[in-house]
Amino acid sequence: MSNTAGRSPADKERYMGLDVGTRTVGVAVSDPLGLTAQPRTVLRRQSLQVDVQTLCDMARRDEITGFVVGLPRRTSGEEGKEAAFVRRFASALNAESGIPIYFVDERYTTAMAQNTLIAAGVRRARRRNVVDKMAAVFILQTFLAQRRKGMYNKSESPRE
C-alpha cells in the first residue's frame, strides 16, 4: 500500500511542466494525483548537460512520471527554429531520464502568465522572476485538462 490513500504506486501520475527558453526553464509540478499544477521554480540555463541533470534530479525527488514540455509554434501553427531547439532539449532530457515526454502547444502561455500576474497586481520586476514558472503552470494545466478528456493515456506514444 502506498502513502496515497488507496492508490498503488502504479496509479500515481505526477508530471513536471517545462517552459524551455534559451536563458531560463520555468518549472511546474502536478500534485501526486496528477490533477493540478503548481509553480515550482525558474532555472537559469547553464548548459544542456547541467540543465538536464538538474531536472532529472528534481524529477527523481518528486517521483515524476512524465515531462510536459511547451512546444513553441508560430501563430499559423507551424514549428520554427524555437520548436527544434525545444525538441532537442526534450530529447536529451528523455535520453538521460527515461521519463516520457509529452508536448503541448505553448502559444500564448507567456502572455497568459503575464496577464494573470498583472491582474494580481504583481510588480514588473517581480513578474520577470516568476513569469516562466507561471507559463509552465499553464502548459502543465493544459496537458492535465487534455488528459482528463482522454487526449493522452498510458498506452499511447509519449510524443506529440
C-alpha positions as CSV (number, residue, x, y, z in Angstrom):
1,M,0.0,0.0,0.0
2,S,1.3,3.5,-0.9
3,N,1.2,6.7,1.0
4,T,-1.5,8.0,-1.4
5,A,-4.9,6.9,0.1
6,G,-5.9,3.6,-1.5
7,R,-3.8,4.1,-4.6
8,S,-0.9,1.9,-5.6
9,P,2.4,3.5,-6.8
10,A,1.5,2.4,-10.4
11,D,-1.6,4.6,-10.2
12,K,0.4,7.7,-9.2
13,E,0.9,10.0,-12.1
14,R,2.9,13.1,-11.3
15,Y,4.0,15.4,-14.1
16,M,6.6,18.2,-14.4
17,G,5.7,21.1,-16.8
18,L,8.5,22.9,-18.5
19,D,8.7,26.2,-20.3
20,V,12.1,25.9,-22.0
21,G,13.8,29.0,-23.2
22,T,17.3,29.9,-24.2
23,R,18.0,31.7,-20.8
24,T,15.6,30.0,-18.4
25,V,13.4,27.0,-17.8
26,G,10.2,27.6,-16.0
27,V,9.2,24.5,-13.9
28,A,5.8,23.5,-12.5
29,V,4.8,20.2,-10.9
30,S,1.4,18.5,-10.6
31,D,0.0,17.2,-7.4
32,P,0.6,13.5,-6.6
33,L,-2.7,12.6,-8.3
34,G,-1.9,14.5,-11.5
35,L,-4.9,16.9,-11.1
36,T,-3.5,20.4,-10.6
37,A,-0.3,22.3,-11.4
38,Q,1.7,24.4,-9.0
39,P,4.7,26.7,-9.9
40,R,8.0,25.3,-8.7
41,T,11.0,27.3,-9.8
42,V,12.8,29.1,-12.7
43,L,16.1,27.6,-13.6
44,R,18.8,29.8,-15.1
45,R,20.2,27.9,-18.1
46,Q,23.8,26.8,-17.7
47,S,24.5,24.1,-20.2
48,L,22.3,21.4,-21.8
49,Q,24.1,18.7,-19.6
50,V,23.8,20.7,-16.3
51,D,20.2,21.7,-17.0
52,V,19.1,18.2,-17.9
53,Q,20.8,16.7,-14.8
54,T,19.2,19.3,-12.6
55,L,15.7,18.5,-14.0
56,C,16.4,14.7,-13.7
57,D,17.4,15.2,-10.0
58,M,14.2,17.2,-9.4
59,A,12.1,14.5,-11.2
60,R,13.6,11.7,-9.1
61,R,12.8,13.6,-5.9
62,D,9.2,14.4,-6.9
63,E,8.6,10.9,-8.4
64,I,7.7,12.4,-11.8
65,T,6.1,10.0,-14.3
66,G,6.1,12.4,-17.3
67,F,7.6,15.6,-18.5
68,V,5.2,18.1,-20.2
69,V,7.2,20.4,-22.5
70,G,5.7,23.5,-24.0
71,L,6.3,23.4,-27.8
72,P,6.5,26.9,-29.3
73,R,4.6,27.3,-32.6
74,R,4.0,30.2,-34.8
75,T,0.5,31.7,-34.9
76,S,0.0,29.7,-38.1
77,G,0.6,26.5,-36.1
78,E,3.9,25.7,-37.9
79,E,7.0,24.9,-36.0
80,G,10.1,27.1,-36.3
81,K,13.7,27.0,-35.1
82,E,12.5,27.6,-31.5
83,A,10.5,24.3,-31.6
84,A,13.5,22.5,-33.0
85,F,15.6,23.8,-30.0
86,V,12.9,22.6,-27.6
87,R,12.7,19.2,-29.2
88,R,16.5,18.8,-28.9
89,F,16.3,19.7,-25.2
90,A,13.4,17.3,-24.6
91,S,15.2,14.5,-26.5
92,A,18.3,15.0,-24.2
93,L,16.0,15.0,-21.2
94,N,14.3,11.8,-22.2
95,A,17.6,10.1,-23.0
96,E,19.0,10.9,-19.6
97,S,15.9,10.3,-17.5
98,G,14.0,7.6,-19.4
99,I,10.8,9.5,-18.5
100,P,8.2,10.0,-21.2
101,I,7.9,13.5,-22.8
102,Y,4.6,15.0,-23.7
103,F,4.5,18.1,-25.9
104,V,1.8,20.8,-25.5
105,D,1.3,23.8,-27.8
106,E,2.5,26.7,-25.8
107,R,1.3,29.5,-27.9
108,Y,0.2,32.5,-25.8
109,T,1.2,30.9,-22.4
110,T,3.7,33.6,-21.6
111,A,1.1,36.3,-22.5
112,M,-1.5,34.5,-20.3
113,A,1.0,34.3,-17.5
114,Q,1.9,38.0,-17.8
115,N,-1.8,39.0,-17.9
116,T,-2.6,36.8,-14.8
117,L,0.3,38.4,-12.9
118,I,-0.7,41.9,-13.9
119,A,-4.3,41.2,-12.8
120,A,-2.9,40.0,-9.5
121,G,-1.1,43.3,-9.0
122,V,2.4,41.8,-9.3
123,R,5.0,44.5,-10.0
124,R,7.0,44.4,-13.2
125,A,10.4,43.4,-11.5
126,R,8.7,40.5,-9.7
127,R,6.9,39.4,-12.8
128,R,10.2,39.0,-14.7
129,N,11.2,36.5,-11.9
130,V,8.1,34.4,-12.0
131,V,6.6,34.6,-15.5
132,D,8.4,31.5,-16.8
133,K,7.2,29.2,-14.0
134,M,3.7,30.6,-14.4
135,A,3.9,29.8,-18.1
136,A,5.0,26.3,-17.1
137,V,1.8,26.1,-14.9
138,F,-0.3,27.0,-18.0
139,I,1.5,24.4,-20.1
140,L,1.0,21.7,-17.4
141,Q,-2.6,22.6,-16.7
142,T,-3.4,22.4,-20.4
143,F,-1.9,18.9,-20.5
144,L,-3.8,17.8,-17.4
145,A,-7.1,19.0,-18.8
146,Q,-6.5,17.3,-22.1
147,R,-5.5,14.1,-20.3
148,R,-8.8,14.1,-18.3
149,K,-10.6,14.4,-21.6
150,G,-8.8,11.3,-22.8
151,M,-6.4,13.0,-25.2
152,Y,-3.4,11.3,-23.6
153,N,-3.3,7.8,-22.0
154,K,-0.8,5.4,-20.7
155,S,-0.8,3.2,-23.8
156,E,-0.1,5.8,-26.4
157,S,3.3,7.1,-27.5
158,P,4.5,9.9,-25.3
159,R,5.3,12.1,-28.3
160,E,3.1,14.7,-29.8
